[in-house]
Amino acid sequence: MSLKVDIKKSYKGFALKMAFASDGGTLALLGASGSGKSMTLKCIAGLISPDEGTIIANGRTLFASAQGIDLRPQERSVGYLFQNYALFPNMTVRQNIAIAHRGSTETRDAETNALLARYGLENLEGRYPVELSGGQQQRTALARIFAYQPKVLLLDEPFSALDTFLRENMQAELKRIIREYDGSVILVTHNQEEAYKLADDLIIIENGAPIASGPVDEMFDLHTITVPKLNHTTESKLHLEE
């Protein structure tokens, strides 16, 4: 699985200029609030159109300004986990998951049952989002995403709505989930510890542009993960584009 992004976007006085390629695994975009991390995800998902550039996932062009290509979000096979999970409030857990399935009714029911079991939601399938804890909402949102069978998974600050105890538990659970997933994963976070625990590769973003990249273990001092090593020359499966 691969993802190649080379885009520019100006928005309300902010200039995004992102160029990177990933050959699989989990890539973290690390930076302060307002650095352009979430805007990058929204461009990949098709929620925002870049001013120029290209986005290619697994050899399939999702966006190319020169060719006039700009696929709708529904056509991109990209799953997006929003910060607030964006569950449908008037639908039960089962209905939230089932609505994302694109197969037949028989297949949908079987797949929904499998996802409910996989994410430990069988006893919650009749509840509405307002009746769920933050962790239960997140698991429901992830199950809905995987019902869609995405080729790319985008995680936008997935733990920001959780308390410290639940955050630690969900980090371990999400790490297991993404290790089993065979597509490309892009994690947006401002938390260096989350990036270190969950990602294989890392891009540090500042003012809408990448300033450093490399494997996580080489980007962080192994003795104190709060100090990034800004090494531009590291050879890895992740690289900045010229």
C-alpha positions in Angstrom: 0.0 0.0 0.0 1.3 3.4 -0.8 0.3 7.1 -0.6 1.9 10.0 -2.3 0.9 13.6 -1.5 2.3 16.7 -3.2 -0.2 19.6 -2.6 -0.5 23.3 -2.0 -3.4 25.1 -0.4 -4.0 28.7 0.7 -6.7 29.2 3.2 -7.6 32.4 5.2 -4.0 33.6 5.2 -2.5 30.2 5.8 -0.3 28.5 3.2 -0.1 24.6 3.2 2.7 23.1 1.2 2.9 19.3 1.9 4.9 16.8 0.0 5.6 13.3 1.2 5.4 9.6 0.2 4.7 6.6 2.4 5.0 3.0 1.4 2.7 1.6 4.1 2.6 1.3 7.9 1.6 4.2 10.1 2.8 7.7 9.5 2.4 10.4 12.1 2.1 14.0 11.3 3.3 15.8 14.4 3.0 19.5 15.0 1.4 22.3 17.0 -2.3 23.3 16.6 -2.7 25.3 13.4 0.3 23.8 11.7 -1.7 22.3 8.9 -2.0 18.7 10.0 -5.8 18.3 9.9 -6.0 20.4 6.7 -3.6 17.8 5.1 -6.0 15.0 6.1 -9.0 16.8 4.8 -7.3 17.3 1.4 -6.5 13.5 1.3 -10.1 12.7 2.2 -11.6 15.0 -0.4 -13.2 17.3 2.2 -11.0 20.2 1.0 -9.7 20.7 -2.5 -6.0 21.7 -2.8 -5.2 24.6 -5.0 -2.7 22.5 -6.9 -0.8 19.2 -6.8 -1.5 15.5 -6.7 -2.7 12.9 -4.3 -2.2 9.2 -5.3 -3.2 6.2 -3.2 -2.0 2.7 -4.3 -1.5 4.0 -7.8 -4.9 5.5 -8.1 -5.2 9.3 -8.6 -7.5 10.9 -6.1 -6.6 14.5 -7.0 -4.6 16.0 -9.8 -5.1 19.7 -10.5 -3.4 19.6 -13.9 -5.7 16.9 -15.2 -8.8 18.2 -13.5 -9.2 15.1 -11.3 -10.8 15.6 -7.9 -12.7 12.5 -6.7 -15.6 12.9 -4.3 -14.9 11.6 -0.8 -17.2 8.6 -1.4 -15.1 7.6 -4.3 -11.7 7.7 -2.6 -11.8 4.6 -0.4 -10.4 6.7 2.5 -11.6 6.2 6.0 -11.6 9.3 8.3 -11.8 9.1 12.1 -12.8 12.6 13.2 -11.9 14.0 16.6 -15.5 13.9 17.7 -16.1 10.6 15.9 -19.1 12.0 13.9 -21.5 9.2 14.7 -25.1 9.7 13.6 -27.0 10.6 16.8 -30.3 9.2 15.7 -28.9 5.8 14.8 -27.9 2.9 17.1 -24.5 1.4 17.2 -25.5 -1.3 14.8 -27.1 1.1 12.4 -24.1 3.4 12.4 -21.9 0.5 11.4 -24.3 -1.1 8.9 -24.9 2.2 7.0 -21.2 2.2 5.8 -21.4 -1.2 4.2 -21.6 -1.2 0.4 -22.6 -4.9 -0.2 -25.8 -6.8 -0.2 -28.2 -7.0 2.7 -27.1 -10.5 3.6 -23.4 -9.6 3.4 -24.1 -6.4 5.4 -25.7 -8.2 8.3 -22.9 -10.8 8.5 -20.2 -8.1 8.3 -21.9 -5.9 10.8 -22.1 -8.8 13.2 -18.4 -9.6 12.7 -17.4 -6.0 13.4 -19.6 -5.8 16.5 -17.8 -8.8 17.8 -14.4 -7.6 16.8 -14.7 -4.3 18.6 -16.6 -5.7 21.7 -19.8 -3.9 20.8 -22.3 -6.8 20.8 -24.0 -5.8 24.0 -24.1 -2.2 22.9 -25.6 -2.6 19.4 -29.0 -1.1 20.4 -27.6 1.9 22.1 -27.4 5.4 20.7 -24.1 7.5 20.7 -25.3 9.7 23.6 -25.5 6.5 25.7 -21.9 5.5 25.0 -18.6 6.3 26.7 -15.9 8.0 24.8 -14.0 4.8 24.2 -17.2 3.0 23.1 -17.9 5.8 20.6 -14.4 5.6 19.2 -14.7 1.8 18.8 -18.1 2.3 17.0 -16.6 4.9 14.7 -13.7 2.6 13.9 -16.0 -0.3 13.2 -18.0 1.9 10.8 -14.9 3.0 9.0 -13.8 -0.6 8.5 -17.3 -1.6 7.2 -16.4 0.8 4.4 -13.2 -1.2 3.7 -10.9 1.8 3.1 -7.5 1.6 1.5 -6.3 4.5 3.5 -7.1 5.3 7.2 -6.9 8.8 8.5 -6.8 9.4 12.3 -7.3 13.0 13.4 -6.3 13.5 17.0 -8.1 10.2 17.9 -7.5 10.5 21.7 -8.2 14.2 22.2 -11.7 13.6 23.6 -10.6 10.9 26.1 -9.4 11.2 29.7 -5.9 10.1 30.6 -6.8 6.6 31.8 -9.1 5.8 28.9 -6.5 7.3 26.5 -3.8 4.9 27.5 -6.2 1.9 27.1 -7.4 3.1 23.7 -3.8 3.7 22.5 -3.0 0.0 23.2 -6.3 -1.0 21.4 -5.7 1.2 18.4 -2.1 0.0 18.1 -3.5 -3.5 17.8 -6.1 -2.5 15.3 -3.7 -0.6 13.0 -1.1 -3.4 13.1 -3.8 -5.8 11.7 -4.8 -3.3 9.0 -3.0 -3.7 5.7 -3.7 -0.2 4.3 -1.9 3.1 4.8 -2.5 4.9 8.1 -1.9 8.6 8.7 -2.1 9.7 12.3 -2.4 13.4 13.1 -1.3 14.4 16.6 0.3 17.2 18.7 1.3 14.6 21.3 4.9 13.3 20.9 4.2 10.3 23.1 1.3 9.2 20.9 3.4 9.5 17.8 6.2 7.4 19.4 3.9 4.7 20.6 1.8 4.3 17.4 3.7 5.3 14.4 6.4 3.7 12.3 7.5 7.0 10.6 7.1 10.6 11.5 6.9 14.0 9.8 7.3 17.1 11.9 5.2 20.0 10.5 5.6 23.7 11.1 3.7 26.5 9.5 2.1 24.3 6.9 5.3 22.5 5.7 7.3 19.5 6.7 10.6 20.4 8.4 11.9 16.8 9.2 11.1 13.2 8.6 12.3 9.7 9.3 11.6 6.5 11.2 10.2 7.1 14.7 13.0 5.4 16.6 15.5 7.6 14.8 13.5 10.8 15.2 13.3 10.5 18.9 15.9 10.3 21.5 15.3 6.8 23.0 16.2 8.0 26.5 13.8 10.9 26.5 11.0 10.9 23.8 10.2 14.5 24.4 13.3 15.6 22.3 13.0 15.0 18.6 16.1 14.4 16.5 15.5 16.6 13.4 17.5 14.4 11.0 16.8 15.2 7.3 19.2 12.6 5.9 17.7 9.4 7.4 17.1 6.6 4.8 13.7 5.0 5.3 10.5 4.0 3.6 9.3 7.6 4.3 10.9 10.4 2.4 10.3 14.1 1.7 9.7 14.8 -1.9 11.8 17.3 -3.7 
